[in-house]
């Protein structure tokens, strides 16, 4: 009887589900040549220039979730406004990972700027996760003044509103409530109204922080300088410190536009490195 009881009880012991784990990749879909470093790092010498990497990040889960952090861009006007080189559509740049655009389940949007939100329409099935304050501000009040929507494309706003009417937007409220196993959403360093960054549990057992533009370059981290484009420099520095504390190692804080990312990690293909 006692044996039977033990067997019955064992059957009901709660085994907590393991947090989902992801393989994390940086995918370079373009370069913008000759970009002023003073627009990336507060106080940098105005003569410095850099060919910056334009990147989307891919999170491949073990349970079928295929998420992007940010979606890149493709609209025509940016090819004349900036010196864009080596461009492939973000939806095609992920092909070497065996991912078709319609298989992308989620986009974790760090912020609404054109070079990150401009490719959402390339991924028709994806649910977009964005900070509620970011969504509300850039679909509303930001357009009441000429000076409060720099870098935001009206067509991207329309795509976001449309996707919300399709039931495919999740509004993230700060750091809490909204959760996906193995993923953390974190309030960013005021790169935009309410930018966010993402932490990821990897299959290798580490925590990777995908900063996107809340940190532009490794130099921001190494010299503890705020990004040049932030609504609050102190908040940006505090956020950089937070990223360091969340990541398993400093090298696992991945900045948004640094071409060195593609030298520091192992290559899967010419445009893709695995973050580990
Ligand atoms: Zn950017």
py3Dmol code that shows the C-alpha trace and the ligand (Angstrom):
import py3Dmol

protein = """\
ATOM      1  CA  UNK A   1       0.000   0.000   0.000  1.00  0.00           C
ATOM      2  CA  UNK A   2       2.746   2.378   0.936  1.00  0.00           C
ATOM      3  CA  UNK A   3       4.529   1.601  -2.341  1.00  0.00           C
ATOM      4  CA  UNK A   4       1.348   2.239  -4.275  1.00  0.00           C
ATOM      5  CA  UNK A   5       0.857   5.542  -2.472  1.00  0.00           C
ATOM      6  CA  UNK A   6       4.396   6.588  -3.306  1.00  0.00           C
ATOM      7  CA  UNK A   7       3.851   5.770  -6.968  1.00  0.00           C
ATOM      8  CA  UNK A   8       0.577   7.724  -7.071  1.00  0.00           C
ATOM      9  CA  UNK A   9       2.157  10.715  -5.331  1.00  0.00           C
ATOM     10  CA  UNK A  10       5.163  10.656  -7.624  1.00  0.00           C
ATOM     11  CA  UNK A  11       2.825  10.937 -10.578  1.00  0.00           C
ATOM     12  CA  UNK A  12       1.538  14.241  -9.217  1.00  0.00           C
ATOM     13  CA  UNK A  13       4.828  15.823  -8.241  1.00  0.00           C
ATOM     14  CA  UNK A  14       4.983  19.137 -10.027  1.00  0.00           C
ATOM     15  CA  UNK A  15       7.964  19.400 -12.292  1.00  0.00           C
ATOM     16  CA  UNK A  16       8.407  23.046 -13.248  1.00  0.00           C
ATOM     17  CA  UNK A  17       8.821  23.469 -16.983  1.00  0.00           C
ATOM     18  CA  UNK A  18      12.336  24.392 -17.944  1.00  0.00           C
ATOM     19  CA  UNK A  19      12.750  27.933 -19.214  1.00  0.00           C
ATOM     20  CA  UNK A  20      12.888  27.964 -22.955  1.00  0.00           C
ATOM     21  CA  UNK A  21      16.344  28.354 -24.376  1.00  0.00           C
ATOM     22  CA  UNK A  22      17.400  29.986 -27.608  1.00  0.00           C
ATOM     23  CA  UNK A  23      20.157  30.037 -30.161  1.00  0.00           C
ATOM     24  CA  UNK A  24      20.974  33.696 -30.782  1.00  0.00           C
ATOM     25  CA  UNK A  25      22.285  35.094 -34.053  1.00  0.00           C
ATOM     26  CA  UNK A  26      23.189  38.547 -35.348  1.00  0.00           C
ATOM     27  CA  UNK A  27      22.300  38.940 -39.031  1.00  0.00           C
ATOM     28  CA  UNK A  28      23.845  41.825 -40.955  1.00  0.00           C
ATOM     29  CA  UNK A  29      21.522  42.874 -43.770  1.00  0.00           C
ATOM     30  CA  UNK A  30      23.300  46.110 -44.765  1.00  0.00           C
ATOM     31  CA  UNK A  31      26.011  48.637 -44.007  1.00  0.00           C
ATOM     32  CA  UNK A  32      25.688  52.408 -43.791  1.00  0.00           C
ATOM     33  CA  UNK A  33      29.009  53.834 -44.866  1.00  0.00           C
ATOM     34  CA  UNK A  34      30.852  56.781 -43.383  1.00  0.00           C
ATOM     35  CA  UNK A  35      28.488  57.394 -40.490  1.00  0.00           C
ATOM     36  CA  UNK A  36      29.549  60.144 -38.037  1.00  0.00           C
ATOM     37  CA  UNK A  37      30.650  58.593 -34.739  1.00  0.00           C
ATOM     38  CA  UNK A  38      29.548  61.799 -32.986  1.00  0.00           C
ATOM     39  CA  UNK A  39      25.967  60.737 -33.791  1.00  0.00           C
ATOM     40  CA  UNK A  40      26.573  57.489 -31.901  1.00  0.00           C
ATOM     41  CA  UNK A  41      28.761  58.422 -28.940  1.00  0.00           C
ATOM     42  CA  UNK A  42      28.117  61.543 -26.939  1.00  0.00           C
ATOM     43  CA  UNK A  43      31.043  63.940 -27.212  1.00  0.00           C
ATOM     44  CA  UNK A  44      32.973  61.988 -29.864  1.00  0.00           C
ATOM     45  CA  UNK A  45      35.324  63.799 -32.243  1.00  0.00           C
ATOM     46  CA  UNK A  46      33.262  65.149 -35.134  1.00  0.00           C
ATOM     47  CA  UNK A  47      35.788  64.040 -37.734  1.00  0.00           C
ATOM     48  CA  UNK A  48      35.472  60.349 -36.862  1.00  0.00           C
ATOM     49  CA  UNK A  49      33.524  58.152 -39.303  1.00  0.00           C
ATOM     50  CA  UNK A  50      32.541  54.491 -39.238  1.00  0.00           C
ATOM     51  CA  UNK A  51      30.857  52.006 -41.583  1.00  0.00           C
ATOM     52  CA  UNK A  52      28.093  50.824 -39.282  1.00  0.00           C
ATOM     53  CA  UNK A  53      26.368  47.435 -39.335  1.00  0.00           C
ATOM     54  CA  UNK A  54      22.618  47.268 -39.914  1.00  0.00           C
ATOM     55  CA  UNK A  55      21.431  44.211 -38.045  1.00  0.00           C
ATOM     56  CA  UNK A  56      18.480  42.079 -37.046  1.00  0.00           C
ATOM     57  CA  UNK A  57      18.888  39.489 -34.308  1.00  0.00           C
ATOM     58  CA  UNK A  58      17.348  36.021 -34.576  1.00  0.00           C
ATOM     59  CA  UNK A  59      16.288  33.947 -31.551  1.00  0.00           C
ATOM     60  CA  UNK A  60      15.602  30.324 -32.432  1.00  0.00           C
ATOM     61  CA  UNK A  61      13.818  28.543 -29.619  1.00  0.00           C
ATOM     62  CA  UNK A  62      13.866  24.810 -28.973  1.00  0.00           C
ATOM     63  CA  UNK A  63      10.048  24.720 -28.989  1.00  0.00           C
ATOM     64  CA  UNK A  64       9.473  26.264 -32.398  1.00  0.00           C
ATOM     65  CA  UNK A  65       9.446  29.948 -31.554  1.00  0.00           C
ATOM     66  CA  UNK A  66      11.399  31.974 -34.110  1.00  0.00           C
ATOM     67  CA  UNK A  67      11.711  35.547 -32.913  1.00  0.00           C
ATOM     68  CA  UNK A  68      13.496  38.580 -34.270  1.00  0.00           C
ATOM     69  CA  UNK A  69      14.756  41.475 -32.259  1.00  0.00           C
ATOM     70  CA  UNK A  70      13.914  44.311 -34.665  1.00  0.00           C
ATOM     71  CA  UNK A  71      13.013  43.986 -38.316  1.00  0.00           C
ATOM     72  CA  UNK A  72      15.387  46.230 -40.272  1.00  0.00           C
ATOM     73  CA  UNK A  73      14.166  48.407 -43.134  1.00  0.00           C
ATOM     74  CA  UNK A  74      13.504  48.360 -46.857  1.00  0.00           C
ATOM     75  CA  UNK A  75      11.640  51.557 -47.856  1.00  0.00           C
ATOM     76  CA  UNK A  76      13.099  53.361 -50.895  1.00  0.00           C
ATOM     77  CA  UNK A  77      13.722  56.805 -49.440  1.00  0.00           C
ATOM     78  CA  UNK A  78      16.421  55.563 -47.045  1.00  0.00           C
ATOM     79  CA  UNK A  79      18.620  54.404 -49.906  1.00  0.00           C
ATOM     80  CA  UNK A  80      18.957  58.000 -51.088  1.00  0.00           C
ATOM     81  CA  UNK A  81      19.077  59.579 -47.633  1.00  0.00           C
ATOM     82  CA  UNK A  82      21.931  57.313 -46.432  1.00  0.00           C
ATOM     83  CA  UNK A  83      24.952  55.602 -47.996  1.00  0.00           C
ATOM     84  CA  UNK A  84      23.450  52.100 -47.781  1.00  0.00           C
ATOM     85  CA  UNK A  85      25.744  49.317 -49.018  1.00  0.00           C
ATOM     86  CA  UNK A  86      25.552  45.528 -49.301  1.00  0.00           C
ATOM     87  CA  UNK A  87      21.792  45.480 -48.734  1.00  0.00           C
ATOM     88  CA  UNK A  88      19.653  42.367 -48.722  1.00  0.00           C
ATOM     89  CA  UNK A  89      16.095  42.361 -47.468  1.00  0.00           C
ATOM     90  CA  UNK A  90      16.057  41.359 -43.779  1.00  0.00           C
ATOM     91  CA  UNK A  91      13.482  38.703 -44.722  1.00  0.00           C
ATOM     92  CA  UNK A  92      16.041  37.154 -47.098  1.00  0.00           C
ATOM     93  CA  UNK A  93      19.096  37.738 -44.933  1.00  0.00           C
ATOM     94  CA  UNK A  94      17.782  35.138 -42.445  1.00  0.00           C
ATOM     95  CA  UNK A  95      17.525  32.387 -45.114  1.00  0.00           C
ATOM     96  CA  UNK A  96      20.897  30.764 -44.260  1.00  0.00           C
ATOM     97  CA  UNK A  97      19.384  29.952 -40.837  1.00  0.00           C
ATOM     98  CA  UNK A  98      16.650  27.955 -42.599  1.00  0.00           C
ATOM     99  CA  UNK A  99      13.953  30.508 -41.743  1.00  0.00           C
ATOM    100  CA  UNK A 100      11.290  31.713 -44.161  1.00  0.00           C
ATOM    101  CA  UNK A 101       9.754  35.156 -43.469  1.00  0.00           C
ATOM    102  CA  UNK A 102       6.312  33.676 -42.743  1.00  0.00           C
ATOM    103  CA  UNK A 103       7.855  31.381 -40.129  1.00  0.00           C
ATOM    104  CA  UNK A 104       8.897  34.283 -37.907  1.00  0.00           C
ATOM    105  CA  UNK A 105       6.497  34.057 -34.948  1.00  0.00           C
ATOM    106  CA  UNK A 106       7.488  37.190 -33.035  1.00  0.00           C
ATOM    107  CA  UNK A 107       9.272  40.501 -33.393  1.00  0.00           C
ATOM    108  CA  UNK A 108      10.603  42.014 -30.180  1.00  0.00           C
ATOM    109  CA  UNK A 109      10.761  45.646 -31.264  1.00  0.00           C
ATOM    110  CA  UNK A 110      13.375  47.673 -29.412  1.00  0.00           C
ATOM    111  CA  UNK A 111      12.064  51.002 -30.696  1.00  0.00           C
ATOM    112  CA  UNK A 112      10.133  52.610 -33.538  1.00  0.00           C
ATOM    113  CA  UNK A 113      12.983  54.136 -35.598  1.00  0.00           C
ATOM    114  CA  UNK A 114      12.836  53.489 -39.365  1.00  0.00           C
ATOM    115  CA  UNK A 115      15.920  51.231 -39.448  1.00  0.00           C
ATOM    116  CA  UNK A 116      14.418  48.844 -36.849  1.00  0.00           C
ATOM    117  CA  UNK A 117      10.631  49.009 -37.394  1.00  0.00           C
ATOM    118  CA  UNK A 118      10.762  49.468 -41.176  1.00  0.00           C
ATOM    119  CA  UNK A 119      10.789  45.739 -41.951  1.00  0.00           C
ATOM    120  CA  UNK A 120       7.837  44.597 -39.857  1.00  0.00           C
ATOM    121  CA  UNK A 121       5.677  44.250 -42.976  1.00  0.00           C
ATOM    122  CA  UNK A 122       8.179  41.702 -44.351  1.00  0.00           C
ATOM    123  CA  UNK A 123       7.108  39.219 -41.656  1.00  0.00           C
ATOM    124  CA  UNK A 124       3.356  38.798 -42.123  1.00  0.00           C
ATOM    125  CA  UNK A 125       2.649  36.303 -39.333  1.00  0.00           C
ATOM    126  CA  UNK A 126       4.720  37.863 -36.580  1.00  0.00           C
ATOM    127  CA  UNK A 127       3.351  39.199 -33.315  1.00  0.00           C
ATOM    128  CA  UNK A 128       5.074  42.473 -32.444  1.00  0.00           C
ATOM    129  CA  UNK A 129       6.113  43.077 -28.827  1.00  0.00           C
ATOM    130  CA  UNK A 130       6.649  46.768 -28.092  1.00  0.00           C
ATOM    131  CA  UNK A 131       6.609  48.894 -24.972  1.00  0.00           C
ATOM    132  CA  UNK A 132       3.112  50.276 -24.438  1.00  0.00           C
ATOM    133  CA  UNK A 133       4.417  53.820 -23.889  1.00  0.00           C
ATOM    134  CA  UNK A 134       6.433  53.638 -27.144  1.00  0.00           C
ATOM    135  CA  UNK A 135       3.418  52.409 -29.109  1.00  0.00           C
ATOM    136  CA  UNK A 136       1.008  54.960 -27.667  1.00  0.00           C
ATOM    137  CA  UNK A 137       3.366  57.896 -28.049  1.00  0.00           C
ATOM    138  CA  UNK A 138       4.409  57.269 -31.659  1.00  0.00           C
ATOM    139  CA  UNK A 139       0.927  56.366 -32.857  1.00  0.00           C
ATOM    140  CA  UNK A 140      -0.451  59.523 -31.200  1.00  0.00           C
ATOM    141  CA  UNK A 141       1.005  62.482 -29.417  1.00  0.00           C
ATOM    142  CA  UNK A 142       4.409  62.428 -31.147  1.00  0.00           C
ATOM    143  CA  UNK A 143       2.783  63.668 -34.360  1.00  0.00           C
ATOM    144  CA  UNK A 144       1.208  66.716 -32.704  1.00  0.00           C
ATOM    145  CA  UNK A 145       4.529  68.550 -32.978  1.00  0.00           C
ATOM    146  CA  UNK A 146       7.095  68.719 -35.787  1.00  0.00           C
ATOM    147  CA  UNK A 147       9.972  67.974 -33.446  1.00  0.00           C
ATOM    148  CA  UNK A 148       8.913  64.853 -31.593  1.00  0.00           C
ATOM    149  CA  UNK A 149       8.923  62.096 -34.223  1.00  0.00           C
ATOM    150  CA  UNK A 150      12.391  62.317 -35.774  1.00  0.00           C
ATOM    151  CA  UNK A 151      13.419  58.994 -37.264  1.00  0.00           C
ATOM    152  CA  UNK A 152       9.879  57.562 -37.146  1.00  0.00           C
ATOM    153  CA  UNK A 153       8.311  56.609 -40.490  1.00  0.00           C
ATOM    154  CA  UNK A 154       4.573  57.196 -40.866  1.00  0.00           C
ATOM    155  CA  UNK A 155       4.251  53.979 -42.900  1.00  0.00           C
ATOM    156  CA  UNK A 156       5.743  51.999 -40.018  1.00  0.00           C
ATOM    157  CA  UNK A 157       3.220  53.588 -37.672  1.00  0.00           C
ATOM    158  CA  UNK A 158       0.400  52.539 -40.010  1.00  0.00           C
ATOM    159  CA  UNK A 159       1.775  48.978 -40.115  1.00  0.00           C
ATOM    160  CA  UNK A 160       1.875  48.860 -36.315  1.00  0.00           C
ATOM    161  CA  UNK A 161      -1.690  50.132 -36.006  1.00  0.00           C
ATOM    162  CA  UNK A 162      -2.846  47.645 -38.638  1.00  0.00           C
ATOM    163  CA  UNK A 163      -1.119  44.773 -36.909  1.00  0.00           C
ATOM    164  CA  UNK A 164      -2.720  45.785 -33.633  1.00  0.00           C
ATOM    165  CA  UNK A 165      -6.175  45.666 -35.262  1.00  0.00           C
ATOM    166  CA  UNK A 166      -5.280  42.131 -36.415  1.00  0.00           C
ATOM    167  CA  UNK A 167      -4.627  41.124 -32.808  1.00  0.00           C
ATOM    168  CA  UNK A 168      -0.908  40.779 -33.415  1.00  0.00           C
ATOM    169  CA  UNK A 169       0.614  43.378 -31.102  1.00  0.00           C
ATOM    170  CA  UNK A 170       1.481  42.798 -27.454  1.00  0.00           C
ATOM    171  CA  UNK A 171       2.034  45.933 -25.394  1.00  0.00           C
ATOM    172  CA  UNK A 172       4.820  45.376 -22.890  1.00  0.00           C
ATOM    173  CA  UNK A 173       4.374  47.346 -19.672  1.00  0.00           C
ATOM    174  CA  UNK A 174       7.808  48.183 -18.345  1.00  0.00           C
ATOM    175  CA  UNK A 175       9.664  45.158 -17.027  1.00  0.00           C
ATOM    176  CA  UNK A 176       6.782  43.161 -15.641  1.00  0.00           C
ATOM    177  CA  UNK A 177       3.554  41.345 -16.540  1.00  0.00           C
ATOM    178  CA  UNK A 178       4.345  40.340 -20.091  1.00  0.00           C
ATOM    179  CA  UNK A 179       6.534  37.309 -20.167  1.00  0.00           C
ATOM    180  CA  UNK A 180       7.836  34.695 -22.530  1.00  0.00           C
ATOM    181  CA  UNK A 181       9.816  31.827 -21.090  1.00  0.00           C
ATOM    182  CA  UNK A 182      13.524  32.487 -21.552  1.00  0.00           C
ATOM    183  CA  UNK A 183      13.014  36.114 -22.625  1.00  0.00           C
ATOM    184  CA  UNK A 184      13.204  39.328 -20.585  1.00  0.00           C
ATOM    185  CA  UNK A 185      11.963  42.723 -21.731  1.00  0.00           C
ATOM    186  CA  UNK A 186      13.695  45.678 -20.104  1.00  0.00           C
ATOM    187  CA  UNK A 187      13.061  49.408 -20.272  1.00  0.00           C
ATOM    188  CA  UNK A 188      15.777  50.967 -22.439  1.00  0.00           C
ATOM    189  CA  UNK A 189      17.873  54.064 -21.926  1.00  0.00           C
ATOM    190  CA  UNK A 190      15.473  56.568 -23.489  1.00  0.00           C
ATOM    191  CA  UNK A 191      16.885  56.179 -26.991  1.00  0.00           C
ATOM    192  CA  UNK A 192      13.308  56.954 -27.995  1.00  0.00           C
ATOM    193  CA  UNK A 193      10.223  57.704 -25.891  1.00  0.00           C
ATOM    194  CA  UNK A 194      10.246  54.235 -24.324  1.00  0.00           C
ATOM    195  CA  UNK A 195      12.818  52.061 -26.041  1.00  0.00           C
ATOM    196  CA  UNK A 196      13.474  48.587 -24.663  1.00  0.00           C
ATOM    197  CA  UNK A 197      16.160  45.928 -24.739  1.00  0.00           C
ATOM    198  CA  UNK A 198      15.927  42.160 -24.530  1.00  0.00           C
ATOM    199  CA  UNK A 199      17.687  39.516 -22.452  1.00  0.00           C
ATOM    200  CA  UNK A 200      17.740  35.929 -23.688  1.00  0.00           C
ATOM    201  CA  UNK A 201      18.515  32.580 -22.066  1.00  0.00           C
ATOM    202  CA  UNK A 202      20.697  30.664 -24.503  1.00  0.00           C
ATOM    203  CA  UNK A 203      21.008  26.961 -25.152  1.00  0.00           C
ATOM    204  CA  UNK A 204      24.615  27.291 -24.007  1.00  0.00           C
ATOM    205  CA  UNK A 205      23.313  28.299 -20.550  1.00  0.00           C
ATOM    206  CA  UNK A 206      24.216  31.980 -20.629  1.00  0.00           C
ATOM    207  CA  UNK A 207      22.242  35.225 -20.596  1.00  0.00           C
ATOM    208  CA  UNK A 208      22.710  37.404 -23.654  1.00  0.00           C
ATOM    209  CA  UNK A 209      21.621  41.058 -23.691  1.00  0.00           C
ATOM    210  CA  UNK A 210      20.569  42.472 -27.039  1.00  0.00           C
ATOM    211  CA  UNK A 211      20.871  46.200 -26.445  1.00  0.00           C
ATOM    212  CA  UNK A 212      19.852  47.385 -29.895  1.00  0.00           C
ATOM    213  CA  UNK A 213      20.332  51.169 -30.080  1.00  0.00           C
ATOM    214  CA  UNK A 214      20.216  51.686 -26.329  1.00  0.00           C
ATOM    215  CA  UNK A 215      23.953  51.008 -26.813  1.00  0.00           C
ATOM    216  CA  UNK A 216      25.239  51.825 -30.307  1.00  0.00           C
ATOM    217  CA  UNK A 217      28.865  50.690 -30.093  1.00  0.00           C
ATOM    218  CA  UNK A 218      31.167  48.739 -27.779  1.00  0.00           C
ATOM    219  CA  UNK A 219      32.869  52.085 -27.203  1.00  0.00           C
ATOM    220  CA  UNK A 220      29.777  53.312 -25.315  1.00  0.00           C
ATOM    221  CA  UNK A 221      30.222  50.436 -22.863  1.00  0.00           C
ATOM    222  CA  UNK A 222      34.020  50.528 -22.721  1.00  0.00           C
ATOM    223  CA  UNK A 223      34.262  54.279 -22.063  1.00  0.00           C
ATOM    224  CA  UNK A 224      30.942  54.571 -20.193  1.00  0.00           C
ATOM    225  CA  UNK A 225      29.630  57.223 -22.577  1.00  0.00           C
ATOM    226  CA  UNK A 226      25.937  57.689 -23.280  1.00  0.00           C
ATOM    227  CA  UNK A 227      24.661  57.216 -26.804  1.00  0.00           C
ATOM    228  CA  UNK A 228      24.501  60.496 -28.730  1.00  0.00           C
ATOM    229  CA  UNK A 229      20.782  60.119 -29.373  1.00  0.00           C
ATOM    230  CA  UNK A 230      19.010  59.768 -26.056  1.00  0.00           C
ATOM    231  CA  UNK A 231      16.284  61.759 -24.357  1.00  0.00           C
ATOM    232  CA  UNK A 232      18.104  61.270 -21.043  1.00  0.00           C
ATOM    233  CA  UNK A 233      21.855  60.630 -20.840  1.00  0.00           C
ATOM    234  CA  UNK A 234      21.818  59.604 -17.153  1.00  0.00           C
ATOM    235  CA  UNK A 235      19.076  57.091 -17.802  1.00  0.00           C
ATOM    236  CA  UNK A 236      21.092  55.731 -20.698  1.00  0.00           C
ATOM    237  CA  UNK A 237      24.180  55.186 -18.523  1.00  0.00           C
ATOM    238  CA  UNK A 238      22.135  53.540 -15.765  1.00  0.00           C
ATOM    239  CA  UNK A 239      20.630  51.255 -18.388  1.00  0.00           C
ATOM    240  CA  UNK A 240      24.082  50.301 -19.673  1.00  0.00           C
ATOM    241  CA  UNK A 241      25.032  49.349 -16.100  1.00  0.00           C
ATOM    242  CA  UNK A 242      21.874  47.267 -15.838  1.00  0.00           C
ATOM    243  CA  UNK A 243      22.765  45.427 -19.041  1.00  0.00           C
ATOM    244  CA  UNK A 244      26.189  44.552 -17.647  1.00  0.00           C
ATOM    245  CA  UNK A 245      24.612  43.108 -14.538  1.00  0.00           C
ATOM    246  CA  UNK A 246      22.081  41.045 -16.487  1.00  0.00           C
ATOM    247  CA  UNK A 247      24.472  39.503 -19.029  1.00  0.00           C
ATOM    248  CA  UNK A 248      26.547  36.451 -18.084  1.00  0.00           C
ATOM    249  CA  UNK A 249      29.648  38.226 -19.366  1.00  0.00           C
ATOM    250  CA  UNK A 250      30.419  41.709 -20.657  1.00  0.00           C
ATOM    251  CA  UNK A 251      31.040  40.303 -24.128  1.00  0.00           C
ATOM    252  CA  UNK A 252      27.424  39.111 -24.172  1.00  0.00           C
ATOM    253  CA  UNK A 253      26.060  42.678 -24.168  1.00  0.00           C
ATOM    254  CA  UNK A 254      25.516  43.176 -27.888  1.00  0.00           C
ATOM    255  CA  UNK A 255      25.364  46.763 -29.206  1.00  0.00           C
ATOM    256  CA  UNK A 256      23.032  47.889 -31.982  1.00  0.00           C
ATOM    257  CA  UNK A 257      25.293  49.059 -34.818  1.00  0.00           C
ATOM    258  CA  UNK A 258      28.869  47.984 -34.078  1.00  0.00           C
ATOM    259  CA  UNK A 259      30.519  46.210 -37.029  1.00  0.00           C
ATOM    260  CA  UNK A 260      32.916  44.579 -34.521  1.00  0.00           C
ATOM    261  CA  UNK A 261      30.073  42.229 -33.489  1.00  0.00           C
ATOM    262  CA  UNK A 262      30.825  40.399 -36.742  1.00  0.00           C
ATOM    263  CA  UNK A 263      34.481  39.967 -35.773  1.00  0.00           C
ATOM    264  CA  UNK A 264      33.952  38.909 -32.171  1.00  0.00           C
ATOM    265  CA  UNK A 265      31.656  35.919 -32.675  1.00  0.00           C
ATOM    266  CA  UNK A 266      31.870  32.757 -34.802  1.00  0.00           C
ATOM    267  CA  UNK A 267      30.496  33.004 -38.322  1.00  0.00           C
ATOM    268  CA  UNK A 268      27.611  30.831 -39.533  1.00  0.00           C
ATOM    269  CA  UNK A 269      27.739  32.501 -42.961  1.00  0.00           C
ATOM    270  CA  UNK A 270      29.343  35.682 -44.300  1.00  0.00           C
ATOM    271  CA  UNK A 271      26.582  37.878 -42.792  1.00  0.00           C
ATOM    272  CA  UNK A 272      25.639  35.833 -39.717  1.00  0.00           C
ATOM    273  CA  UNK A 273      27.393  35.241 -36.401  1.00  0.00           C
ATOM    274  CA  UNK A 274      26.261  33.145 -33.462  1.00  0.00           C
ATOM    275  CA  UNK A 275      26.191  35.044 -30.168  1.00  0.00           C
ATOM    276  CA  UNK A 276      27.563  32.728 -27.467  1.00  0.00           C
TER     277      UNK A 276
END
"""
ligand_1 = """\
1
ZN
Zn 19.415 52.042 -35.383
"""
view = py3Dmol.view(width=600, height=400)
view.addModel(protein, "pdb")
view.setStyle({"model": 0}, {"cartoon": {"style": "trace"}})
view.addModel(ligand_1, "xyz")
view.setStyle({"model": 1}, {"stick": {}})
view.zoomTo()
view.show()
